[in-house]
Amino acid sequence: VVKDAIKYARDKGCLLVTITHNDSDHVNNINRPVRWPAAYSKNYDNVIAVGAIDNGNNLANFSNVGPEVNVVAPGVNIRSTVPNYVTADNPTAALYLNWPGTSMAAPHVSGLAALILSVNRSLTPRRVREIIETTADNLGPAGKDDDFGYGRINCEKAIALLTGGTIFRWWKSSIGDHFYTTDPNGELAPQSGYQYEGAPFRLFPLNTQDTTPFFRWWKSSIGDHFYTTDPNGELAPQSGYQLEGNIGNIATIQLPGTVALHRWWKSSIGDHFYTTDPNGELTPQSGYQYEGIAV
């Protein structure tokens, strides 16, 4: 019956935001699996399974885990609709209780889905889920994991992906890595020791004609981010890179009013550098080798 309902919702263009449930006790190493209907997220692309985190980006102690988890959202000490009535024993009660649970996390994701559809109502449930996943902030191991899925949802990045936006460049000298993001706050780059360098280029809105997604990959062993339009990462997976997501769209042809994005590589520090300057800014003098236009 549940499967039939999910299929019916998919046929009607509905995304189902579900909870992973609250049966775990991670402090005591009790890790419960994702329950139904969230467990159907592996089989149906219109189901998104949501876990809970606290305000420190830690997995909520109760949040169920497993390969079905897609994303996480705040779910600890969240103002709820559970009444907190004033009584003789509780004269200063607030009108509503703060409450924990994956049921507190899921509405954040429902709200993000609504924001995405407010920008583009023609998106399929599968595409909405992909946008939510690929713009999430990774909280666990690189890529998807059983605790956080793809990470904590990020409304700003999701809307930037749909509308296009400025790319901001950050640099971490200790590992020799350039990092690019549409987030003006650098996601978690500043906390990780990256320094802001500027805004070297812009990406196109999702579904712009003659553009394609621009994917970000990460290799922790050498501290390098790599960007490509190839969803398979060119040779990145074989070289130990993990997919982090789609940061926006890049043109596949020379569109009016645009310039090419060039890619450079410095093997001694394992860093890719991207710029609209065909001369590479100062990278050739710093030992970078030209690799070509980044499409």
PEMO-V665944 format. One record per residue. RES is the residue in one letter. OMEGA is omega in whole degrees, -180 to 180 (999 if undefined). Layout:
BEGIN
res=RES omega=OMEGA
res=RES omega=OMEGA
END
This chain:
BEGIN
res=V omega=-180
res=V omega=179
res=K omega=179
res=D omega=180
res=A omega=179
res=I omega=178
res=K omega=179
res=Y omega=179
res=A omega=179
res=R omega=180
res=D omega=180
res=K omega=177
res=G omega=-176
res=C omega=171
res=L omega=-180
res=L omega=178
res=V omega=-172
res=T omega=-179
res=I omega=178
res=T omega=-179
res=H omega=-164
res=N omega=-174
res=D omega=-175
res=S omega=172
res=D omega=-171
res=H omega=178
res=V omega=180
res=N omega=176
res=N omega=174
res=I omega=-175
res=N omega=-177
res=R omega=180
res=P omega=176
res=V omega=-179
res=R omega=178
res=W omega=4
res=P omega=-178
res=A omega=-179
res=A omega=178
res=Y omega=-179
res=S omega=178
res=K omega=-174
res=N omega=-176
res=Y omega=-174
res=D omega=174
res=N omega=176
res=V omega=176
res=I omega=-177
res=A omega=-172
res=V omega=172
res=G omega=-175
res=A omega=173
res=I omega=175
res=D omega=-176
res=N omega=173
res=G omega=-179
res=N omega=174
res=N omega=176
res=L omega=178
res=A omega=-175
res=N omega=-174
res=F omega=-169
res=S omega=180
res=N omega=-172
res=V omega=178
res=G omega=-178
res=P omega=-179
res=E omega=-178
res=V omega=178
res=N omega=-179
res=V omega=174
res=V omega=179
res=A omega=-179
res=P omega=-178
res=G omega=179
res=V omega=179
res=N omega=-179
res=I omega=178
res=R omega=-173
res=S omega=173
res=T omega=177
res=V omega=-176
res=P omega=175
res=N omega=-170
res=Y omega=173
res=V omega=178
res=T omega=178
res=A omega=180
res=D omega=-176
res=N omega=-171
res=P omega=-177
res=T omega=-176
res=A omega=171
res=A omega=-178
res=L omega=-178
res=Y omega=-178
res=L omega=164
res=N omega=-168
res=W omega=174
res=P omega=174
res=G omega=173
res=T omega=174
res=S omega=174
res=M omega=-179
res=A omega=-174
res=A omega=180
res=P omega=175
res=H omega=-179
res=V omega=176
res=S omega=178
res=G omega=178
res=L omega=178
res=A omega=179
res=A omega=177
res=L omega=-180
res=I omega=-179
res=L omega=176
res=S omega=177
res=V omega=-178
res=N omega=-176
res=R omega=-177
res=S omega=-177
res=L omega=177
res=T omega=175
res=P omega=179
res=R omega=-178
res=R omega=177
res=V omega=179
res=R omega=179
res=E omega=180
res=I omega=179
res=I omega=-178
res=E omega=-173
res=T omega=178
res=T omega=178
res=A omega=177
res=D omega=-177
res=N omega=-179
res=L omega=-180
res=G omega=174
res=P omega=-179
res=A omega=-178
res=G omega=-177
res=K omega=176
res=D omega=-173
res=D omega=-179
res=D omega=-173
res=F omega=-172
res=G omega=177
res=Y omega=176
res=G omega=-179
res=R omega=-179
res=I omega=-179
res=N omega=-176
res=C omega=-177
res=E omega=-180
res=K omega=-180
res=A omega=-180
res=I omega=177
res=A omega=178
res=L omega=-179
res=L omega=-172
res=T omega=-175
res=G omega=-180
res=G omega=179
res=T omega=174
res=I omega=180
res=F omega=-176
res=R omega=179
res=W omega=-175
res=W omega=176
res=K omega=-172
res=S omega=-175
res=S omega=177
res=I omega=179
res=G omega=-177
res=D omega=169
res=H omega=-177
res=F omega=-176
res=Y omega=-178
res=T omega=174
res=T omega=-180
res=D omega=-179
res=P omega=177
res=N omega=174
res=G omega=-176
res=E omega=178
res=L omega=-176
res=A omega=-178
res=P omega=180
res=Q omega=-179
res=S omega=176
res=G omega=177
res=Y omega=177
res=Q omega=-179
res=Y omega=-180
res=E omega=-180
res=G omega=-178
res=A omega=-170
res=P omega=-179
res=F omega=179
res=R omega=174
res=L omega=-177
res=F omega=173
res=P omega=175
res=L omega=176
res=N omega=173
res=T omega=-179
res=Q omega=179
res=D omega=172
res=T omega=-179
res=T omega=-180
res=P omega=179
res=F omega=-171
res=F omega=179
res=R omega=178
res=W omega=-176
res=W omega=176
res=K omega=-173
res=S omega=-175
res=S omega=177
res=I omega=179
res=G omega=-178
res=D omega=169
res=H omega=-178
res=F omega=-175
res=Y omega=-178
res=T omega=175
res=T omega=180
res=D omega=-179
res=P omega=177
res=N omega=173
res=G omega=-176
res=E omega=178
res=L omega=-175
res=A omega=-179
res=P omega=180
res=Q omega=-180
res=S omega=176
res=G omega=178
res=Y omega=177
res=Q omega=180
res=L omega=177
res=E omega=178
res=G omega=-179
res=N omega=-177
res=I omega=-180
res=G omega=180
res=N omega=180
res=I omega=-176
res=A omega=177
res=T omega=175
res=I omega=178
res=Q omega=180
res=L omega=180
res=P omega=177
res=G omega=-179
res=T omega=175
res=V omega=-178
res=A omega=175
res=L omega=-174
res=H omega=-179
res=R omega=179
res=W omega=-175
res=W omega=176
res=K omega=-172
res=S omega=-175
res=S omega=178
res=I omega=179
res=G omega=-177
res=D omega=170
res=H omega=-178
res=F omega=-176
res=Y omega=-178
res=T omega=174
res=T omega=178
res=D omega=-179
res=P omega=178
res=N omega=173
res=G omega=-175
res=E omega=179
res=L omega=-174
res=T omega=-180
res=P omega=179
res=Q omega=-179
res=S omega=176
res=G omega=177
res=Y omega=177
res=Q omega=-178
res=Y omega=180
res=E omega=178
res=G omega=177
res=I omega=-171
res=A omega=170
res=V omega=999
END
